[in-house]
C-alpha cells in the first residue's frame, strides 16, 4: 500500500510536528532540519479508528534530501504532484459506510519511472485535503468525507493507550 510517513507519538516528541519529522527520518531518511513544519490539518480517522493528525511541512532544500528508505517499512519513495489530488483525472471513487455514515473512498492511479502506484483511502483523503489547502480551492469532484462528530471522543480513547 502507498502511505505517507507517520506513526504513534513517543515520549520524547513535544508535539505532532516532532512525531511527524521523527517518523519521516526513521522511515525514509528525511533529516528533520530540512523540514519547515507550516501547519497541521484537522484530524482524520483511520479504518482502525486511530486519530491521524496530518502535518504539512516544506523542504528547505529539495536537492539535499536523499531518500534512504527503511527496508523494514518502506519499499519505495516517490514524488507525486500535489495538484493531482484536486483534479478529476486518473481517479475513481467507491461509496462506503463507516459507523453508519456514507462516504466516498478515492483511488488515484499514478505512474512514474515505469512504476504504477495506486494511492487510495486515508492517504488519498489526506492528500486531497492538503491540496485543497495549498491551492485554496476544493477538488473538482465530490469529496464526501464521513462526518466525524464523534472524533473528539475517539481521540480521547485512542490517545489514552
Backbone torsions as a table, in degrees:
resi	resn	phi	psi	omega
1	UNK	NA	149.2	176.0
2	UNK	-89.6	132.6	177.7
3	UNK	-148.4	168.3	175.3
4	UNK	-90.8	153.8	174.9
5	UNK	-59.4	144.6	177.8
6	UNK	171.8	171.2	179.0
7	UNK	170.7	-172.3	-174.6
8	UNK	-78.5	143.6	176.2
9	UNK	-62.4	143.8	176.2
10	UNK	-115.2	165.5	-173.3
11	UNK	-53.2	-39.1	-177.8
12	UNK	-78.1	-9.1	-178.9
13	UNK	-76.3	126.0	-179.8
14	UNK	-84.3	-20.4	177.8
15	UNK	-162.8	-177.3	-178.6
16	UNK	-63.9	-30.8	177.2
17	UNK	-64.4	-42.0	176.6
18	UNK	-62.5	-44.2	179.2
19	UNK	-59.7	-47.4	-177.4
20	UNK	-63.4	-45.3	-177.9
21	UNK	-70.7	-35.6	176.5
22	UNK	-63.7	-47.1	180.0
23	UNK	-63.4	-39.2	178.7
24	UNK	-64.9	-36.1	176.4
25	UNK	-66.5	-45.4	-179.3
26	UNK	-64.1	-38.7	-172.8
27	UNK	-88.8	-40.3	-174.9
28	UNK	-127.7	6.6	176.9
29	UNK	75.4	22.3	-180.0
30	UNK	-79.5	116.5	178.6
31	UNK	-67.6	121.8	-179.2
32	UNK	-57.3	-25.9	179.6
33	UNK	-69.4	-15.8	178.4
34	UNK	-85.1	-7.3	-172.8
35	UNK	-110.9	131.1	171.5
36	UNK	-106.1	105.5	178.7
37	UNK	-70.5	123.5	-176.0
38	UNK	-107.0	-29.3	179.9
39	UNK	-166.9	169.6	174.3
40	UNK	-121.1	140.2	175.3
41	UNK	-89.8	166.6	176.3
42	UNK	-61.9	150.0	-178.3
43	UNK	-63.3	147.8	172.7
44	UNK	-110.5	161.3	176.7
45	UNK	-116.3	123.1	-179.6
46	UNK	-77.3	168.0	178.8
47	UNK	-64.2	-17.8	177.8
48	UNK	-95.7	13.7	179.3
49	UNK	62.4	33.7	173.2
50	UNK	-96.2	136.7	178.1
51	UNK	-80.8	122.4	-176.9
52	UNK	-117.7	122.6	178.5
53	UNK	-106.0	106.4	178.4
54	UNK	-70.0	134.7	179.3
55	UNK	-112.3	127.3	-179.3
56	UNK	-105.2	126.2	178.5
57	UNK	-133.6	159.9	178.1
58	UNK	-118.3	134.5	176.2
59	UNK	-73.3	128.4	178.2
60	UNK	-68.9	-34.7	-178.0
61	UNK	-145.2	95.3	-175.8
62	UNK	-57.1	-38.1	-177.6
63	UNK	-69.4	-24.1	-179.9
64	UNK	-75.2	-18.6	-179.7
65	UNK	-83.2	114.2	175.9
66	UNK	-115.3	102.0	-176.9
67	UNK	-55.1	135.8	174.3
68	UNK	-131.1	82.5	-177.1
69	UNK	-61.4	136.8	173.4
70	UNK	-74.9	112.9	-174.6
71	UNK	-62.4	-20.3	178.0
72	UNK	-75.6	-18.4	-175.4
73	UNK	-125.2	-24.1	-169.2
74	UNK	-133.7	131.6	176.0
75	UNK	-91.3	-35.8	-175.5
76	UNK	-154.8	153.0	174.0
77	UNK	-121.6	130.6	179.7
78	UNK	-146.6	157.5	178.1
79	UNK	-96.6	146.7	175.0
80	UNK	-134.4	135.8	176.3
81	UNK	-63.7	122.7	-176.5
82	UNK	-58.7	-36.5	-178.0
83	UNK	-60.2	-22.5	178.1
84	UNK	-54.4	-30.9	-173.2
85	UNK	-83.2	2.0	171.2
86	UNK	-119.4	-0.9	175.4
87	UNK	-92.3	152.1	179.2
88	UNK	-97.0	59.4	-179.5
89	UNK	-131.2	147.4	177.5
90	UNK	50.8	37.7	-175.4
91	UNK	-135.2	140.5	167.7
92	UNK	-130.8	163.1	178.8
93	UNK	-138.2	148.4	175.3
94	UNK	-126.0	138.9	176.1
95	UNK	-79.6	134.8	178.2
96	UNK	-132.7	174.8	177.4
97	UNK	-135.7	138.0	177.5
98	UNK	-139.8	121.7	179.2
99	UNK	51.7	41.8	177.4
100	UNK	81.4	0.1	-179.5
101	UNK	-106.9	128.6	175.7
102	UNK	-83.5	143.8	177.7
103	UNK	-153.0	170.1	177.9
104	UNK	-105.1	132.0	174.9
105	UNK	-100.4	120.8	-175.1
106	UNK	-98.4	144.1	179.3
107	UNK	-129.0	125.3	178.6
108	UNK	-117.4	129.1	174.2
109	UNK	-90.2	135.1	178.5
110	UNK	-142.0	136.7	179.0
111	UNK	-126.4	132.8	176.5
112	UNK	-148.4	139.8	179.6
113	UNK	48.1	43.9	179.0
114	UNK	60.4	22.8	173.8
115	UNK	-118.0	139.5	-179.9
116	UNK	-106.6	138.4	178.9
117	UNK	-128.6	145.7	173.1
118	UNK	-114.3	115.6	-178.7
119	UNK	-106.1	120.3	-171.7
120	UNK	-150.9	177.1	173.3
121	UNK	63.6	-136.7	-176.8
122	UNK	-59.2	-43.3	179.9
123	UNK	-59.9	-46.7	178.7
124	UNK	-63.0	-42.1	179.5
125	UNK	-60.7	-43.6	178.8
126	UNK	-64.3	-42.3	-178.9
127	UNK	-70.6	-32.8	173.8
128	UNK	-61.6	-47.4	-179.6
129	UNK	-65.0	-43.4	178.8
130	UNK	-61.1	-44.7	179.4
131	UNK	-63.8	-39.3	178.4
132	UNK	-62.1	-38.5	179.0
133	UNK	-71.0	-48.3	-177.2
134	UNK	-63.5	-45.2	-177.1
135	UNK	-89.7	-1.5	176.8
136	UNK	54.6	41.5	174.6
137	UNK	-155.7	152.4	179.3
138	UNK	-74.3	163.8	176.5
139	UNK	-64.4	158.5	-179.3
140	UNK	-82.8	19.2	-179.5
141	UNK	-144.8	164.9	177.3
142	UNK	-70.0	125.4	-177.9
143	UNK	-87.5	-48.6	177.3
144	UNK	43.5	71.4	174.5
145	UNK	-81.1	156.1	174.7
146	UNK	-66.2	150.7	179.0
147	UNK	-90.6	119.7	-173.8
148	UNK	-107.4	60.3	177.2
149	UNK	-60.1	-26.3	-176.8
150	UNK	-88.3	5.3	-173.4
151	UNK	-60.5	-38.4	179.7
152	UNK	-60.1	-42.9	179.6
153	UNK	-66.7	-41.4	179.1
154	UNK	-66.1	-37.9	177.4
155	UNK	-59.1	-40.7	177.7
156	UNK	-64.0	-39.3	-178.9
157	UNK	-69.1	-49.1	-175.4
158	UNK	-72.2	-28.7	178.9
159	UNK	-80.3	-11.8	-176.5
160	UNK	-77.6	-16.3	-175.3
161	UNK	-75.6	NA	NA
